């Protein structure tokens, strides 16, 4: 069983169709637990042959996966350069995507706090057909009535950044999943130029990264939501993290192999709400946490 599992994980430019990429760095043990369970869920649901890549400043955290996951070391100087100055938003995601872009097939960057929720063959087929994905649509800039969203729209309206003018019909999308065919690499170069131009012009919004991604991918006319296949649980992270840590601890005590744990996960996936309604005090705490 183990040898067959590892054979399916080997990388071949002629057979791999989608490169699944995630990022795990920093001092929080929970981030590495979350990334580990994401990789387990991808092994459970991504069709073979598959390519899973994690970019991390602590590659030893993923040694358990062996050949099933390729680990790319992230050095501190590279991390700081990719985050930019000041590090307001997740600029690093755009840099990581560009540095790990496949020569063929497609790429899907999936945030660590995300789980694949069902077989991904249909998702991959739509990628191969030319569709692009983000996790889900949040709001249109010119139509939202929420005060913060209106303030952002008023700040952006009529301005151009690296040739991109944000329009009322453009939308903010959640970027827990960000995927495109290999032929669309140039779009991600444009996103980075757009992002850097906004920051240079004084933009300080915590979601600048997903703002530029939603605008650029939205203009293709091919942008679709990936929420059918993935749970991005940023709105219910404590509950998911507790469930993840409990399962990983149990796997460690039982000395389960990756193959055994993936089989168990496929039979009994984590099924919790992706979001819970926060109290006012919790919302304020989360807002401040985004700016740390």
Buried (B, 14 or more C-beta within 10 A) or exposed (E): EEEEBBEBBEBEEEEBBBBBBBBBBEEEEBBBBBBBBBBBBBBBBBBEBBBBBBBBBBBEBBEBBBBBBBBBEBEEEBBEEBBBEEEBBBBBBBBBBBEBBBEEBBBBBBBBBBBBBBBBEEBBEBBBEEBBBBBBBBBBBBEBEEEEBBEBBEEBEEEEBBEBEBBEEBBBBBBBBBBBBBEBBEBBEBBBBBBBBBBEEEBEBBBBBBBBBBBBBBBEEBBBBBBEBBBBBBBBBEEBBEBBBEBBEEBEEEEBBBBBBBBBBBEEBBEBEBEEEEEEEEEEEEEEEEEE
